[in-house]
Every structure is written in structure tokens, then in C-alpha cells.
Amino acid sequence: MMQLRRRTLGTLLVVALLTGAGLGAYGASSFAQSGAPLVRLEQPPIIPVAAPESSSTFRQVAAAVAPVVININTV
């Protein structure tokens, strides 16, 4: 009885794997044959951005408030 269950389970597993592989191959081939792309990619416009301030700005602020303790926490 146990032998029959193992054989049945094994057969069903092989059939399921072959069916999945066949459907996957069919879906991949039908997707590859379509000529038109699904999404049209456009080049985004280039917007000029101001250059970031130099790192000396932090030094200037720290020098201006010298007796103060500066605590920078990042989350």
C-alpha cells in the first residue's frame, strides 16, 4: 500500500514538473515573439541642478558656535 502511494506521488510530481516546464516554455516563446515592447521608454529631461555647498560650511558654523556641543544623530 505504501509502495503504491509513493509511486503515485512520484508520478504526479513528474507530471506536474513536466506540465510546468511545458507551460513555462510556451509562455516564454510567445513573449519573445511579440515585436512591440510592453513599455515605451522615454529619456527623462535633464534638469540643471545647483552644485552642493562645500563641506567648509559645516566648519564655518562649528567655528562660529565654538563653545556649543554639536551632536549629530542619524537614524
N, C-alpha and C positions, 0 to 999 in steps of 0.2 A: 504494500500500500504506500509506504514512504517512498519507494523507488519510483512509483508512478507519479507521485506528486512532484518529486524533484525533476523528473523528465518533462512533465507538463510545464512546470515553472521555467525550466531551461528553454523549452521550445517557445513559450510565449515571450520570453526575454529576447531570444534571437529574432523572432518575428517583429517585435516592437523595434529593435535596433535597425533591422533592415528597412522597415517602413519609414522610420525617422530619417535614415540616410537617404532613402529614395525621395521623400518629400523635400528634404533639405537641398538635394541636388537639383530637383525640378525647380524649386523656388529660386535658387541661386542662378540657374541658367536663364530663367525668364527675366530676372532682374538685370542680368548682364546684357541681354539682347535689346533692352529698351534704349533707344538712342537719345531721347531727351533727358536731361538731368532733372531730378526732382526739385532741386532748389537752385534758383538762379543767384549766383554770387556776384555781387557788385562791389567795386572798390569804394570803401568809405572815403569821404572827403578829408583832405589833410588840413587840419586847423592849426595855425601857428600858436605856439604856447610860449608864454614868458619863461625865461630861464629862472630856475630856483635861486633863492638868495644864497649867498656864500655861507659857509659854516662859521665865518668870523662874526656873524651877527650874534650867535649864542655867546661867544666870548665877550663881545661888547656889552651885552646885557649882564653877564656874570660880573664883569669888572665894575659896572655901574652900581650894582647892588652887592658889593663885596661882603658885608657882614651877614648876609642872609644865607641860610642853608637852602640849597636847591635840591629837591627830591623829585626825581622823575620815575614814575611807576608805569610799567607797561602791562597791559592785560594779555 
